[in-house]
Amino acid sequence: MESHFLQSWREEKRSAYLYRLISDCESGTARQILFLELAQSAEQQAELWAVEMRKSGVTPPETYQPDSRTRLVAGLLTWLGPRRLRHILAAMKVRGMSIYNQTVLDHPMPTRLSDVGKRHASGVGSLRAAVFGMNDGLVSNTSLILGIAGATSSSHAILLTGFAGLLAGAFSMAAGEYVSVRSQREYYENQIALEQAELEEYPQEEAEELSLIFAAKGLPREEARQLAQRLIANPDEALNTLAREELGLNPAELGSPLEAAVSSFIAFAAGAILPLLPFFWLTGDPALFTTIGLAALALFAAGATISLFTGRQAWFGGARMLGLGAIAGGLTYLLGHLFGQIA
């Protein structure tokens, strides 16, 4: 098993290798210089680990050879570019990826210590997730109900199947969201822990990386350096800022897996229950036609609401969603009718 020093040396060499590739991808932009300087910083860090290896009696490798994972990411970089790979790169200890996440509107350039790392809070993400969750439940359960209605005229069977679809879909969405947010949180926590360890061991090197990122965002180099030095003097504030500026993370808002799971369950169930409602007091064709009418109205409303996030006109978003829902429901009904005839 390789020593801690050798592992750290390899990580820094890998970072430097990837920084240079990103710099090539950013040729002709201000970011090119940022990533070249970050590569130099990583090389200096690697040399510090090489010194530690020699002290412990271990001879550092003469050259760095990228492993298979690094070569794969390098190949993807030339194809997809760093913006699309920013999360993978951050997981591989490549810093500065936050410059691909932020815009002037939601993350203005800091000009003083109190401005660093601030973001404007917004509930748009939660609203968007709720709308899409409800839409998923609506489309999937309406299609399921129409499929069963095509195969049988039994309102009891349709009601039972609709409830089964509601529960299965809601639990599936909740489980998937829990695992997704849990995995994401573990990744974020690991990245923050790495930053904390590096901050404790090499505070000046972290300050230099931070100043490079500030400079890449437009702050004059000397002001960026002074701001980074003031931040590093406060370990808690330094870690918070490193997480925000280098990783694009907010340590206070890593997300709750349980809350995400419950929210997904409720959103999906709210959409899935709508096409079931007519079958509580109606049967046969009246129930089916009422379900189709309710689903059509809800689909149009969902599409119009989604247009708030896409910038398209509300009528276009509503008509598109209604059309897609009609195709899904119509095909499912025809397939159900076909299998019902065969059975």
Rosetta blueprint (number, residue, H / E / L):
1 M L
2 E L
3 S L
4 H H
5 F H
6 L H
7 Q H
8 S H
9 W H
10 R H
11 E H
12 E H
13 K H
14 R H
15 S H
16 A H
17 Y H
18 L H
19 Y H
20 R H
21 L H
22 I H
23 S H
24 D H
25 C H
26 E L
27 S L
28 G L
29 T L
30 A H
31 R H
32 Q H
33 I H
34 L H
35 F H
36 L H
37 E H
38 L H
39 A H
40 Q H
41 S H
42 A H
43 E H
44 Q H
45 Q H
46 A H
47 E H
48 L H
49 W H
50 A H
51 V H
52 E H
53 M H
54 R H
55 K H
56 S L
57 G L
58 V L
59 T L
60 P L
61 P L
62 E L
63 T L
64 Y L
65 Q L
66 P L
67 D L
68 S H
69 R H
70 T H
71 R H
72 L H
73 V H
74 A H
75 G H
76 L H
77 L H
78 T H
79 W H
80 L H
81 G L
82 P L
83 R L
84 R L
85 L L
86 R H
87 H H
88 I H
89 L H
90 A H
91 A H
92 M L
93 K L
94 V L
95 R L
96 G L
97 M H
98 S H
99 I H
100 Y H
101 N L
102 Q L
103 T L
104 V L
105 L L
106 D L
107 H L
108 P L
109 M L
110 P L
111 T L
112 R L
113 L H
114 S H
115 D H
116 V L
117 G L
118 K L
119 R L
120 H L
121 A L
122 S L
123 G L
124 V H
125 G H
126 S H
127 L H
128 R H
129 A H
130 A H
131 V H
132 F H
133 G H
134 M H
135 N H
136 D H
137 G H
138 L H
139 V H
140 S H
141 N H
142 T H
143 S H
144 L H
145 I H
146 L H
147 G H
148 I H
149 A H
150 G H
151 A H
152 T L
153 S L
154 S L
155 S H
156 H H
157 A H
158 I H
159 L H
160 L H
161 T H
162 G H
163 F H
164 A H
165 G H
166 L H
167 L H
168 A H
169 G H
170 A H
171 F H
172 S H
173 M H
174 A H
175 A H
176 G H
177 E H
178 Y H
179 V H
180 S H
181 V H
182 R H
183 S H
184 Q H
185 R H
186 E H
187 Y H
188 Y H
189 E H
190 N H
191 Q H
192 I H
193 A H
194 L H
195 E H
196 Q H
197 A H
198 E H
199 L H
200 E H
201 E H
202 Y L
203 P H
204 Q H
205 E H
206 E H
207 A H
208 E H
209 E H
210 L H
211 S H
212 L H
213 I H
214 F H
215 A H
216 A H
217 K L
218 G L
219 L L
220 P L
221 R H
222 E H
223 E H
224 A H
225 R H
226 Q H
227 L H
228 A H
229 Q H
230 R H
231 L H
232 I H
233 A L
234 N L
235 P H
236 D H
237 E H
238 A H
239 L H
240 N H
241 T H
242 L H
243 A H
244 R H
245 E H
246 E H
247 L H
248 G L
249 L L
250 N L
251 P L
252 A L
253 E L
254 L L
255 G L
256 S L
257 P H
258 L H
259 E H
260 A H
261 A H
262 V H
263 S H
264 S H
265 F H
266 I H
267 A H
268 F H
269 A H
270 A H
271 G H
272 A H
273 I H
274 L H
275 P H
276 L H
277 L H
278 P H
279 F H
280 F H
281 W L
282 L L
283 T L
284 G H
285 D H
286 P H
287 A H
288 L H
289 F H
290 T H
291 T H
292 I H
293 G H
294 L H
295 A H
296 A H
297 L H
298 A H
299 L H
300 F H
301 A H
302 A H
303 G H
304 A H
305 T H
306 I H
307 S H
308 L H
309 F H
310 T H
311 G L
312 R L
313 Q L
314 A H
315 W H
316 F H
317 G H
318 G H
319 A H
320 R H
321 M H
322 L H
323 G H
324 L H
325 G H
326 A H
327 I H
328 A H
329 G H
330 G H
331 L H
332 T H
333 Y H
334 L H
335 L H
336 G H
337 H H
338 L H
339 F H
340 G H
341 Q H
342 I H
343 A L
